[in-house]
Amino acid sequence: MLLAAHLDVKSEFSPSDQLIEKDNIIKRQKGILGADDRAGVAIILNLLKEVGDFRDIPPLKFIFTVGEEEGQYGAEAINPDFYEDVSCGISLDRKNCHDIVYKSSSKEYSNLEFAERVARVSSQIFSDENVFVPCQGGVSDLRVWSEKDARPCVNLSVGYFDEHKENERLNLICWDRTHQLVAEIIGRFSLG
């Protein structure tokens, strides 16, 4: 299983700008937050700390790319041999709270069946209003991976909103829900 997120942000911001947390929402006092895609990176780093708690886990691979915001050049540079033993991939780089992106308007990253399997896991651990749903989304590193390889991959919402804008914010409840879903998928790994 491959877990992926990107390290770059769309525009720079001053680290001295204060972070504000209110009602489980984090944003910057001024400027973008950079949750696209630091929120995805944080989920993966948390999962790395927790993976030792799982008795039987699948082999995991991780990718932290650069250049996603500028045409996915970091994903383009990865040696295709890296994907050889990967059976499926989950990118953590989607706005909103409940999306399972399996295609864009121009490219299918996965088949609907794989996205529906992820949705079923979601429906088993969350109430109806919090279930993740397969949908169409934008372009991401998944474009590159799906062009280089036929293994199914999806992009999950990680709880950020208004990315690249002054009002960019992260909903911590949504972020935590995605974290729980990916941990559950790793624990079950019946998706491959």
Backbone as ProteinMPNN parsed JSONL, in Angstrom:
{"seq_chain_A": "MLLAAHLDVKSEFSPSDQLIEKDNIIKRQKGILGADDRAGVAIILNLLKEVGDFRDIPPLKFIFTVGEEEGQYGAEAINPDFYEDVSCGISLDRKNCHDIVYKSSSKEYSNLEFAERVARVSSQIFSDENVFVPCQGGVSDLRVWSEKDARPCVNLSVGYFDEHKENERLNLICWDRTHQLVAEIIGRFSLG", "coords_chain_A": {"N_chain_A": [[0.845, -1.169, 0.0], [0.513, 2.197, -0.839], [1.057, 5.351, 0.56], [0.56, 8.782, 0.193], [1.541, 12.249, -0.012], [1.988, 15.784, -0.601], [4.719, 18.073, -0.226], [5.062, 20.737, -0.94], [3.698, 24.084, -1.007], [1.233, 26.357, -2.324], [1.754, 29.143, -2.224], [4.077, 31.243, -0.495], [4.209, 32.035, 3.022], [4.323, 33.983, 5.995], [6.015, 32.582, 8.658], [5.775, 33.764, 11.093], [3.222, 34.695, 11.321], [0.393, 34.435, 13.249], [-1.194, 31.424, 14.325], [-4.597, 30.546, 14.517], [-6.952, 28.931, 16.49], [-10.222, 27.906, 16.648], [-13.235, 26.532, 17.626], [-12.561, 23.941, 16.612], [-11.361, 24.596, 14.209], [-8.596, 25.559, 12.342], [-6.694, 28.324, 11.33], [-4.685, 30.862, 9.721], [-3.785, 34.0, 11.104], [-3.275, 35.858, 9.192], [-3.029, 35.48, 5.732], [-2.334, 32.453, 3.753], [-2.911, 29.129, 5.039], [-1.556, 26.792, 4.403], [-2.394, 24.229, 4.536], [-2.939, 22.653, 2.409], [-0.516, 20.981, 1.255], [-0.042, 20.208, 3.855], [-1.688, 19.108, 5.745], [-2.217, 16.517, 4.837], [0.387, 15.441, 4.919], [0.797, 15.508, 7.69], [-1.079, 13.603, 8.578], [0.038, 11.23, 7.554], [2.526, 11.208, 8.914], [1.622, 10.947, 11.562], [0.412, 8.423, 11.359], [2.667, 6.864, 10.875], [3.861, 6.919, 13.389], [1.981, 5.436, 14.772], [1.839, 2.953, 13.561], [3.177, 0.798, 14.656], [1.426, -0.183, 16.527], [-0.294, -1.851, 15.225], [-0.98, -5.247, 14.703], [-0.779, -7.039, 12.453], [0.258, -5.76, 9.59], [0.113, -4.455, 6.259], [2.856, -4.353, 3.902], [4.096, -1.11, 3.696], [4.474, 1.811, 1.705], [5.759, 5.083, 1.351], [5.325, 8.317, 0.014], [6.525, 11.521, -0.249], [6.107, 14.175, -2.055], [7.45, 16.9, -4.047], [6.615, 19.887, -5.848], [3.968, 19.442, -6.646], [2.087, 21.417, -6.806], [2.919, 22.73, -9.011], [2.536, 21.397, -11.474], [3.046, 18.719, -10.914], [5.743, 17.839, -10.994], [7.5, 16.617, -9.187], [6.375, 14.086, -8.634], [6.539, 13.084, -11.193], [9.25, 12.594, -11.385], [9.827, 10.302, -9.959], [11.181, 7.078, -9.873], [9.801, 4.562, -11.873], [10.081, 1.907, -11.024], [9.764, 1.973, -8.314], [7.082, 1.623, -7.766], [6.6, -1.02, -8.188], [5.917, -3.193, -6.372], [3.59, -2.266, -5.262], [0.205, -2.434, -4.424], [-2.037, -0.809, -4.223], [-2.965, 2.663, -3.885], [-3.126, 5.523, -1.728], [-3.723, 8.832, -1.748], [-3.354, 11.737, 0.166], [-4.635, 14.439, -0.154], [-6.841, 16.224, -0.598], [-9.412, 18.642, -0.668], [-12.203, 19.503, 1.515], [-14.426, 17.258, 3.393], [-15.368, 14.603, 2.953], [-14.64, 13.278, 0.606], [-13.78, 10.865, -1.866], [-11.724, 10.813, -4.237], [-11.61, 9.5, -7.391], [-11.314, 10.015, -10.011], [-10.607, 12.594, -12.453], [-11.801, 15.344, -14.46], [-10.591, 14.702, -16.81], [-9.159, 12.353, -16.521], [-9.089, 9.005, -15.371], [-8.273, 7.81, -12.276], [-8.522, 5.544, -10.862], [-10.603, 2.66, -10.491], [-14.148, 2.744, -10.131], [-14.989, 0.743, -8.443], [-12.869, 0.249, -6.585], [-12.832, 2.704, -5.226], [-15.375, 2.563, -4.101], [-14.988, 0.445, -2.335], [-13.328, 1.636, -0.431], [-15.18, 3.503, 0.47], [-17.049, 1.778, 1.657], [-15.618, 0.793, 3.878], [-15.432, 3.183, 5.25], [-18.181, 3.588, 5.791], [-18.611, 1.642, 7.657], [-17.382, 2.497, 9.935], [-18.147, 5.097, 10.504], [-20.89, 7.382, 11.149], [-23.825, 7.911, 9.094], [-23.847, 10.607, 8.073], [-21.179, 11.193, 7.995], [-19.842, 9.592, 6.235], [-17.503, 8.75, 3.711], [-17.448, 9.546, 0.223], [-17.343, 8.37, -3.117], [-16.127, 10.392, -5.823], [-15.688, 12.859, -8.45], [-12.746, 14.767, -8.935], [-10.102, 17.217, -8.76], [-6.938, 17.746, -10.482], [-4.045, 16.014, -9.435], [-1.108, 14.556, -7.867], [-1.932, 12.006, -8.377], [-2.568, 11.87, -11.06], [-0.123, 11.472, -12.358], [0.75, 9.011, -11.248], [-1.274, 7.255, -12.049], [-0.964, 7.331, -14.775], [1.515, 6.156, -15.101], [1.175, 3.687, -14.048], [-1.065, 0.962, -13.479], [-2.338, 0.402, -11.117], [-4.93, 0.706, -8.655], [-5.765, 3.877, -7.252], [-6.674, 6.396, -4.939], [-7.749, 9.684, -3.897], [-8.055, 11.165, -0.847], [-10.191, 13.318, 1.062], [-8.872, 15.702, 3.346], [-9.712, 17.627, 5.042], [-9.223, 20.389, 4.592], [-10.126, 23.716, 3.515], [-10.919, 26.248, 1.099], [-8.371, 26.389, -0.125], [-5.228, 27.868, -0.898], [-6.039, 30.459, -0.567], [-6.693, 33.521, 1.262], [-8.453, 32.883, 3.327], [-7.967, 30.249, 3.907], [-8.408, 27.233, 5.673], [-8.351, 24.641, 8.197], [-10.291, 21.968, 9.124], [-10.319, 20.344, 12.018], [-11.788, 18.162, 12.952], [-12.666, 16.88, 10.623], [-10.131, 16.295, 9.569], [-9.198, 14.479, 11.513], [-11.032, 12.42, 11.141], [-10.352, 11.454, 8.591], [-7.81, 10.536, 9.177], [-8.513, 8.44, 10.944], [-9.911, 6.784, 9.131], [-7.913, 5.999, 7.251], [-6.152, 4.659, 8.973], [-7.817, 2.535, 9.699], [-8.144, 1.282, 7.208], [-5.504, 0.463, 6.734], [-5.243, -1.308, 8.875], [-7.07, -3.299, 8.151], [-6.591, -3.913, 5.468], [-7.927, -5.103, 3.197], [-8.38, -4.303, 0.717], [-6.862, -4.624, -1.559]], "CA_chain_A": [[0.0, 0.0, 0.0], [1.247, 3.45, -0.942], [0.444, 6.555, 1.136], [1.26, 9.895, -0.429], [1.152, 13.643, 0.202], [3.031, 16.65, -1.149], [5.337, 18.992, 0.733], [5.047, 22.131, -1.377], [2.461, 24.863, -0.873], [1.025, 27.215, -3.497], [2.467, 30.405, -2.042], [4.744, 31.349, 0.804], [3.575, 32.831, 4.059], [5.249, 34.289, 7.075], [5.849, 31.706, 9.819], [5.469, 34.551, 12.293], [1.779, 34.937, 11.392], [-0.181, 33.626, 14.316], [-2.243, 30.447, 14.05], [-5.785, 30.73, 15.342], [-7.827, 27.766, 16.568], [-11.513, 28.188, 17.251], [-14.268, 25.562, 17.254], [-11.926, 22.881, 15.83], [-10.898, 25.121, 12.923], [-7.307, 26.255, 12.419], [-6.348, 29.178, 10.197], [-3.689, 31.87, 10.041], [-4.305, 35.344, 11.323], [-3.134, 36.55, 7.922], [-2.412, 34.662, 4.684], [-2.743, 31.057, 3.612], [-2.507, 28.218, 6.115], [-0.638, 25.772, 3.898], [-2.957, 22.902, 4.824], [-2.779, 21.94, 1.139], [-0.987, 19.704, 1.714], [0.561, 19.836, 5.131], [-2.653, 18.279, 6.47], [-1.961, 15.136, 4.409], [1.692, 15.05, 5.464], [0.614, 15.275, 9.128], [-1.757, 12.31, 8.767], [1.016, 10.153, 7.317], [3.498, 11.19, 10.015], [0.935, 10.362, 12.717], [0.247, 6.993, 11.11], [3.97, 6.235, 11.059], [4.056, 6.72, 14.834], [1.018, 4.461, 15.274], [1.857, 1.693, 12.819], [3.661, -0.253, 15.546], [0.305, -0.719, 17.3], [-1.009, -2.844, 14.431], [-0.326, -6.561, 14.76], [-0.455, -7.457, 11.098], [0.039, -4.664, 8.652], [0.712, -4.708, 4.947], [4.02, -3.51, 3.626], [3.686, 0.241, 3.355], [5.427, 2.723, 1.085], [5.358, 6.47, 1.542], [5.906, 9.294, -0.895], [6.319, 12.938, 0.012], [6.614, 14.801, -3.264], [7.501, 18.355, -4.213], [6.195, 20.287, -7.18], [2.597, 19.07, -6.998], [1.377, 22.656, -7.133], [3.483, 23.274, -10.252], [2.499, 20.418, -12.557], [3.384, 17.382, -10.437], [7.067, 17.447, -11.464], [8.137, 15.705, -8.233], [5.841, 12.751, -8.89], [7.074, 12.667, -12.5], [10.655, 12.215, -11.252], [9.975, 9.042, -9.215], [11.487, 5.91, -10.698], [8.642, 3.664, -11.952], [10.336, 0.664, -10.279], [9.309, 2.175, -6.94], [5.694, 1.172, -7.658], [6.512, -2.422, -8.61], [5.222, -4.07, -5.421], [2.455, -1.543, -4.678], [-1.066, -2.954, -4.942], [-2.998, 0.285, -4.275], [-2.417, 3.889, -3.32], [-4.016, 6.529, -1.151], [-3.16, 10.172, -1.65], [-4.031, 12.532, 1.191], [-4.462, 15.781, -0.711], [-8.129, 16.665, -1.15], [-10.198, 19.553, 0.164], [-13.491, 19.016, 2.035], [-14.434, 16.286, 4.489], [-15.887, 13.258, 2.704], [-14.417, 12.897, -0.782], [-12.868, 9.821, -2.341], [-11.553, 11.153, -5.642], [-11.067, 8.407, -8.179], [-11.12, 10.504, -11.374], [-10.766, 14.023, -12.719], [-12.599, 15.508, -15.675], [-9.865, 14.184, -17.968], [-8.37, 11.147, -16.237], [-9.565, 8.108, -14.327], [-7.137, 7.372, -11.472], [-8.853, 4.264, -10.275], [-11.933, 2.27, -10.918], [-15.157, 3.074, -9.133], [-15.06, -0.366, -7.485], [-11.904, 0.473, -5.512], [-13.337, 3.839, -4.443], [-16.523, 2.072, -3.327], [-14.457, -0.353, -1.217], [-12.916, 2.605, 0.58], [-16.425, 4.057, 1.02], [-17.651, 0.762, 2.549], [-14.878, 0.832, 5.141], [-15.892, 4.414, 5.888], [-19.554, 3.419, 6.298], [-18.578, 0.71, 8.783], [-16.821, 3.115, 11.143], [-18.716, 6.422, 10.72], [-22.332, 7.548, 10.949], [-24.177, 8.217, 7.7], [-23.473, 11.96, 7.64], [-19.726, 11.312, 7.944], [-19.305, 8.594, 5.314], [-16.778, 9.246, 2.546], [-18.206, 9.24, -0.983], [-16.591, 8.479, -4.372], [-16.487, 11.562, -6.61], [-14.711, 13.418, -9.37], [-12.014, 15.871, -8.324], [-9.128, 17.925, -9.581], [-5.675, 17.106, -10.847], [-3.083, 15.889, -8.342], [-0.068, 13.574, -8.179], [-2.568, 10.788, -8.885], [-2.49, 11.889, -12.52], [1.157, 10.889, -12.741], [0.819, 7.598, -10.88], [-2.197, 6.464, -12.85], [-0.409, 7.24, -16.126], [2.679, 5.282, -15.077], [0.872, 2.412, -13.432], [-2.504, 0.662, -13.539], [-2.885, 0.055, -9.808], [-5.934, 1.688, -8.223], [-5.395, 4.854, -6.234], [-7.684, 7.413, -4.679], [-7.317, 10.859, -3.154], [-9.029, 11.383, 0.22], [-10.308, 14.625, 1.718], [-8.158, 15.798, 4.616], [-10.326, 18.634, 5.899], [-8.94, 21.8, 4.363], [-11.096, 24.458, 2.717], [-10.428, 27.499, 0.512], [-6.925, 26.3, -0.3], [-4.501, 28.903, -1.644], [-6.685, 31.759, -0.369], [-6.513, 34.145, 2.577], [-9.329, 32.249, 4.308], [-7.698, 28.808, 3.99], [-8.559, 26.726, 7.039], [-8.359, 23.193, 8.382], [-11.267, 21.457, 10.08], [-9.626, 19.264, 12.726], [-12.663, 16.986, 13.048], [-12.548, 16.207, 9.323], [-8.767, 15.767, 9.492], [-9.14, 13.296, 12.367], [-11.84, 11.368, 10.514], [-9.529, 10.872, 7.528], [-6.778, 9.777, 9.885], [-9.147, 7.196, 11.407], [-10.227, 5.937, 7.978], [-6.687, 5.407, 6.717], [-5.686, 3.678, 9.96], [-8.701, 1.37, 9.568], [-7.793, 0.604, 5.955], [-4.232, -0.226, 6.963], [-5.499, -2.439, 9.762], [-7.83, -4.347, 7.447], [-5.969, -4.119, 4.149], [-8.662, -6.048, 2.367], [-8.759, -3.559, -0.471], [-5.992, -4.873, -2.697]], "C_chain_A": [[0.892, 1.234, 0.0], [0.429, 4.556, -0.289], [1.258, 7.744, 0.659], [0.674, 11.245, -0.033], [2.263, 14.505, -0.398], [3.445, 17.713, -0.141], [5.22, 20.46, 0.34], [3.687, 22.766, -1.128], [2.414, 25.85, -2.039], [1.766, 28.543, -3.388], [3.048, 30.462, -0.638], [3.92, 32.207, 1.761], [4.595, 33.047, 5.145], [5.004, 33.337, 8.245], [5.52, 32.468, 11.102], [3.976, 34.889, 12.411], [1.152, 33.934, 12.348], [-1.232, 32.649, 13.786], [-3.381, 30.679, 15.025], [-6.59, 29.444, 15.308], [-9.095, 28.162, 17.295], [-12.522, 27.178, 16.72], [-13.731, 24.484, 16.309], [-11.538, 23.307, 14.419], [-9.591, 25.859, 13.164], [-7.147, 27.088, 11.154], [-5.249, 30.133, 10.649], [-4.38, 33.2, 10.254], [-4.293, 36.13, 10.009], [-2.474, 35.598, 6.93], [-2.89, 33.223, 4.684], [-2.24, 30.232, 4.79], [-1.439, 27.248, 5.634], [-1.117, 24.366, 4.211], [-2.965, 22.034, 3.572], [-1.295, 21.927, 0.83], [-0.299, 19.272, 3.008], [-0.382, 18.985, 5.967], [-2.459, 16.805, 6.107], [-0.647, 14.605, 4.943], [1.542, 14.698, 6.947], [-0.1, 13.953, 9.397], [-0.767, 11.172, 8.601], [2.025, 10.076, 8.46], [2.874, 10.619, 11.292], [0.762, 8.859, 12.55], [1.571, 6.244, 11.275], [4.263, 5.972, 12.536], [3.168, 5.585, 15.351], [1.149, 3.078, 14.663], [2.363, 0.526, 13.673], [2.567, -0.871, 16.399], [-0.489, -1.773, 16.538], [-0.254, -4.166, 14.484], [0.133, -7.001, 13.376], [-0.759, -6.308, 10.16], [0.65, -5.042, 7.31], [2.015, -3.935, 4.826], [3.522, -2.145, 3.154], [4.83, 0.974, 2.67], [4.862, 4.121, 1.237], [6.057, 7.336, 0.51], [5.516, 10.681, -0.398], [6.935, 13.663, -1.173], [6.745, 16.317, -3.102], [6.936, 18.639, -5.597], [4.792, 19.871, -7.576], [1.827, 20.298, -7.446], [1.851, 23.268, -8.45], [3.566, 22.213, -11.339], [2.934, 19.022, -12.188], [4.783, 16.914, -10.874], [7.798, 16.522, -10.484], [7.665, 14.273, -8.44], [6.368, 12.202, -10.213], [8.491, 12.103, -12.368], [10.865, 10.88, -10.527], [10.198, 7.886, -10.183], [10.29, 4.965, -10.708], [8.836, 2.336, -11.208], [9.861, 0.758, -8.831], [7.916, 1.591, -6.732], [5.516, -0.327, -7.871], [5.712, -3.307, -7.657], [4.052, -3.379, -4.713], [1.162, -2.095, -5.282], [-2.149, -1.887, -5.027], [-2.371, 1.506, -3.611], [-3.493, 4.804, -2.777], [-3.23, 7.831, -1.043], [-3.991, 10.94, -0.634], [-3.858, 14.003, 0.832], [-5.763, 16.265, -1.342], [-8.819, 17.588, -0.157], [-11.464, 18.842, 0.641], [-13.312, 17.922, 3.084], [-14.735, 14.847, 4.088], [-15.582, 12.71, 1.321], [-13.44, 11.74, -0.925], [-12.735, 10.073, -3.834], [-10.92, 9.964, -6.36], [-10.898, 8.786, -9.653], [-11.184, 12.026, -11.388], [-11.616, 14.14, -13.977], [-11.915, 14.9, -16.896], [-9.17, 12.849, -17.742], [-9.028, 10.315, -15.147], [-8.345, 7.561, -13.595], [-7.312, 5.944, -10.988], [-10.151, 3.812, -10.914], [-12.898, 2.585, -9.785], [-15.228, 1.987, -8.065], [-14.096, -0.165, -6.315], [-12.361, 1.618, -4.61], [-14.519, 3.409, -3.577], [-16.082, 1.169, -2.169], [-14.005, 0.55, -0.073], [-14.153, 3.19, 1.255], [-17.097, 3.064, 1.972], [-16.93, 0.705, 3.898], [-15.325, 2.055, 5.933], [-17.275, 4.224, 6.515], [-19.613, 2.467, 7.492], [-18.06, 1.363, 10.064], [-17.41, 4.494, 11.451], [-20.229, 6.402, 10.545], [-22.586, 8.037, 9.52], [-23.711, 9.592, 7.234], [-21.962, 12.154, 7.52], [-19.063, 10.321, 7.0], [-18.62, 9.285, 4.137], [-17.466, 8.722, 1.283], [-17.312, 9.356, -2.221], [-17.074, 9.674, -5.2], [-15.379, 11.894, -7.607], [-14.032, 14.59, -8.683], [-11.042, 16.491, -9.297], [-7.89, 17.098, -9.869], [-4.755, 17.112, -9.635], [-1.982, 14.936, -8.791], [-0.668, 12.26, -8.684], [-2.548, 10.725, -10.406], [-1.23, 11.174, -12.987], [1.164, 9.392, -12.456], [-0.097, 6.752, -11.738], [-1.725, 6.357, -14.301], [0.761, 6.266, -16.189], [2.336, 3.867, -14.651], [-0.644, 2.199, -13.402], [-3.111, 0.313, -12.178], [-3.877, 1.117, -9.344], [-5.393, 2.619, -7.139], [-6.493, 5.909, -6.134], [-7.061, 8.554, -3.88], [-8.398, 11.181, -2.127], [-9.009, 12.822, 0.728], [-9.567, 14.596, 3.048], [-8.627, 16.975, 5.464], [-9.945, 20.073, 5.671], [-9.975, 22.403, 3.409], [-10.458, 25.745, 2.218], [-8.911, 27.515, 0.371], [-6.415, 27.415, -1.209], [-5.106, 30.298, -1.469], [-6.447, 32.253, 1.058], [-7.321, 33.455, 3.672], [-9.101, 30.738, 4.43], [-7.757, 28.357, 5.45], [-8.592, 25.203, 7.027], [-9.365, 22.841, 9.459], [-10.647, 20.228, 10.749], [-10.482, 18.007, 12.886], [-12.602, 16.194, 11.748], [-11.178, 15.557, 9.175], [-8.654, 14.465, 10.295], [-9.918, 12.129, 11.762], [-11.052, 10.678, 9.396], [-8.413, 10.027, 8.125], [-7.328, 8.424, 10.35], [-9.422, 6.243, 10.245], [-8.978, 5.261, 7.431], [-6.11, 4.378, 7.687], [-6.519, 2.398, 9.869], [-8.385, 0.578, 8.302], [-6.483, -0.151, 6.104], [-4.456, -1.462, 7.819], [-6.204, -3.595, 9.082], [-7.108, -4.829, 6.193], [-6.626, -5.238, 3.355], [-9.044, -5.397, 1.048], [-7.994, -3.968, -1.722], [-6.511, -5.823, -3.722]], "O_chain_A": [[1.881, 1.312, 0.729], [-0.766, 4.684, -0.556], [2.488, 7.728, 0.71], [-0.52, 11.37, 0.242], [3.356, 14.009, -0.672], [2.649, 18.183, 0.672], [5.274, 21.335, 1.204], [2.666, 22.083, -1.05], [3.436, 26.138, -2.661], [2.345, 29.011, -4.368], [2.56, 29.806, 0.281], [3.06, 32.988, 1.354], [5.617, 32.363, 5.199], [3.893, 33.291, 8.773], [5.044, 31.884, 12.075], [3.516, 35.316, 13.47], [1.374, 32.728, 12.241], [-2.043, 32.988, 12.924], [-3.164, 30.968, 16.202], [-6.882, 28.919, 14.234], [-9.055, 28.684, 18.41], [-12.648, 26.993, 15.51], [-14.378, 24.154, 15.315], [-11.402, 22.465, 13.532], [-9.488, 26.683, 14.073], [-7.426, 26.622, 10.049], [-4.927, 30.198, 11.836], [-5.421, 33.485, 9.661], [-5.173, 36.95, 9.747], [-1.464, 34.974, 7.254], [-3.727, 32.823, 5.493], [-1.267, 30.595, 5.451], [-0.517, 26.918, 6.38], [-0.337, 23.415, 4.159], [-2.995, 20.807, 3.669], [-0.841, 22.851, 0.155], [-0.017, 18.091, 3.207], [0.072, 18.215, 6.814], [-2.529, 15.94, 6.98], [-0.565, 13.454, 5.372], [2.1, 13.701, 7.406], [0.241, 13.254, 10.351], [-0.734, 10.25, 9.417], [2.344, 8.982, 8.925], [3.535, 9.882, 12.023], [0.947, 8.104, 13.505], [1.588, 5.113, 11.761], [4.835, 4.943, 12.894], [3.559, 4.857, 16.263], [0.611, 2.116, 15.211], [1.999, -0.622, 13.419], [2.746, -1.963, 16.939], [-1.272, -2.511, 17.137], [0.966, -4.199, 14.328], [1.309, -7.3, 13.169], [-1.918, -5.938, 9.97], [1.582, -5.843, 7.237], [2.248, -2.977, 5.563], [2.631, -2.055, 2.309], [5.999, 0.786, 3.007], [3.647, 4.32, 1.251], [7.223, 7.119, 0.177], [4.344, 10.972, -0.16], [8.158, 13.752, -1.279], [6.226, 16.916, -2.16], [6.798, 17.732, -6.418], [4.454, 19.945, -8.757], [1.009, 20.225, -8.362], [1.247, 24.22, -8.946], [4.566, 22.139, -12.054], [3.173, 18.205, -13.077], [4.987, 15.721, -11.1], [8.634, 15.723, -10.907], [8.475, 13.346, -8.423], [6.614, 11.003, -10.34], [8.89, 11.237, -13.146], [11.989, 10.38, -10.492], [9.49, 7.744, -11.179], [9.803, 4.597, -9.639], [7.857, 1.708, -10.805], [9.587, -0.261, -8.197], [7.601, 1.115, -5.641], [4.407, -0.845, -7.747], [4.894, -4.105, -8.116], [3.581, -3.857, -3.681], [1.038, -2.209, -6.502], [-3.086, -2.026, -5.812], [-1.386, 1.402, -2.88], [-4.612, 4.858, -3.287], [-2.219, 7.916, -0.347], [-5.213, 10.794, -0.592], [-3.049, 14.715, 1.427], [-5.773, 16.674, -2.503], [-8.808, 17.34, 1.049], [-11.755, 17.721, 0.222], [-12.215, 17.691, 3.592], [-14.38, 13.934, 4.834], [-16.222, 11.747, 0.9], [-12.434, 11.644, -0.223], [-13.554, 9.593, -4.617], [-9.847, 9.49, -5.99], [-10.405, 7.988, -10.451], [-11.727, 12.658, -10.482], [-12.096, 13.134, -14.498], [-12.569, 14.613, -17.899], [-8.639, 12.269, -18.69], [-9.47, 10.846, -14.128], [-7.483, 6.926, -14.203], [-6.337, 5.235, -10.738], [-10.718, 4.496, -11.766], [-12.502, 2.679, -8.623], [-15.498, 2.284, -6.901], [-14.475, -0.388, -5.165], [-12.289, 1.52, -3.385], [-14.642, 3.852, -2.436], [-16.742, 1.137, -1.13], [-14.263, 0.268, 1.097], [-14.175, 3.355, 2.475], [-17.657, 3.472, 2.99], [-17.573, 0.582, 4.941], [-15.567, 1.973, 7.137], [-17.509, 4.652, 7.646], [-20.578, 2.495, 8.255], [-18.275, 0.839, 11.157], [-17.199, 5.016, 12.545], [-20.779, 5.524, 9.881], [-21.679, 8.511, 8.837], [-23.226, 9.727, 6.111], [-21.512, 13.174, 6.998], [-17.836, 10.224, 6.972], [-19.113, 10.294, 3.632], [-17.997, 7.611, 1.266], [-16.593, 10.345, -2.361], [-18.274, 9.94, -5.274], [-14.302, 11.299, -7.604], [-14.671, 15.326, -7.931], [-11.149, 16.308, -10.509], [-7.814, 15.914, -9.54], [-4.692, 18.095, -8.898], [-1.927, 14.552, -9.96], [0.019, 11.484, -9.348], [-2.514, 9.636, -10.979], [-1.277, 10.361, -13.91], [1.538, 8.594, -13.316], [0.268, 5.639, -12.117], [-2.056, 5.388, -14.984], [0.978, 5.621, -17.215], [3.122, 2.945, -14.868], [-1.407, 3.16, -13.31], [-4.289, -0.037, -12.105], [-3.684, 2.302, -9.613], [-4.666, 2.201, -6.238], [-7.143, 6.256, -7.119], [-5.998, 8.41, -3.276], [-9.542, 11.443, -2.499], [-7.957, 13.455, 0.812], [-9.619, 13.61, 3.783], [-8.016, 17.289, 6.486], [-10.305, 20.927, 6.482], [-10.603, 21.703, 2.615], [-9.548, 26.273, 2.857], [-8.25, 28.501, 0.696], [-7.084, 27.836, -2.153], [-4.708, 31.227, -2.172], [-6.05, 31.489, 1.938], [-6.906, 33.446, 4.831], [-9.937, 30.027, 4.987], [-7.224, 29.018, 6.341], [-8.826, 24.571, 5.997], [-9.299, 23.356, 10.576], [-10.472, 19.192, 10.108], [-9.945, 16.901, 12.948], [-12.498, 14.967, 11.772], [-11.066, 14.419, 8.719], [-8.09, 13.479, 9.821], [-9.496, 10.978, 11.868], [-11.087, 9.454, 9.275], [-8.113, 8.939, 7.636], [-6.684, 7.39, 10.169], [-9.193, 5.039, 10.357], [-8.996, 4.057, 7.173], [-5.629, 3.33, 7.257], [-5.974, 1.298, 9.955], [-8.362, -0.653, 8.324], [-6.367, -1.288, 5.647], [-3.924, -2.534, 7.528], [-5.953, -4.754, 9.412], [-7.041, -6.027, 5.919], [-5.974, -6.181, 2.906], [-9.928, -5.883, 0.342], [-8.437, -3.685, -2.835], [-5.836, -6.088, -4.717]]}, "name": "protein", "num_of_chains": 1, "seq": "MLLAAHLDVKSEFSPSDQLIEKDNIIKRQKGILGADDRAGVAIILNLLKEVGDFRDIPPLKFIFTVGEEEGQYGAEAINPDFYEDVSCGISLDRKNCHDIVYKSSSKEYSNLEFAERVARVSSQIFSDENVFVPCQGGVSDLRVWSEKDARPCVNLSVGYFDEHKENERLNLICWDRTHQLVAEIIGRFSLG"}
